[in-house]
Amino acid sequence: MHGFRGTNPKQMERMMKQLGVSVEDIENVEEVIIKTSSKEYLFKNPSVTMMIAQGQKTFQVIGEPEITESGASEEDIDLVSSQANVSREDAKKVLEECNGDIAEAILKLQPK
């Protein structure tokens, strides 16, 4: 665990333990992926720490992410295409307009 400004990491660990907070470094992490409706953050070989306080787990990921725009997955395109009975191209286009929301895309593509 990394110390606070001028604080010995061992002292910090003891203080946190007294407060009922446990901290654990997760070893050998190869990658962490965070997906949002519009982007994907890929951390390769990050430093990951898990903190448990009051029954809640919090994860800290340290590293430089590769950020990409996330498009619709092939499975999502196939699902929308089959459910709305439209081409894959139309399904992909509408999925992107709906920010990957499958239900909204299907509803938009259904005849009125």
C-alpha positions, 0 to 999 in steps of 0.5 A: 500500500502506498503511503500518504505524504510523509506517512510510513505505509506500515503506520498507515496500514495499522491506522486503517486496520484500527478503523476497520478498513482492510486493504489488499493489493491484488497480485498478477493482474493482467488487464482491467476493462471498464465499459461504458455505453460509449467508451471502453477503458483497457488497463494492461498490467495495472496496479490494483488495490482492494479496500474493504470498509463497512462491508463495501469493496472499493477497487483502485486501478492505477495505470494508463488506459487505452481508450476506445470508442465502443461500438455495438457488439456482434451479438447485439447487432445480431439480436437487434437484426433478428428481433426487428427483422432488419439488415445487420447494417440497419441494426448496427446504425440504430444501435449506435444512435441509441448508444447501445441500448438494445431495447430502444433500438428494437423499438425504433426499428419496429413498424409503427 
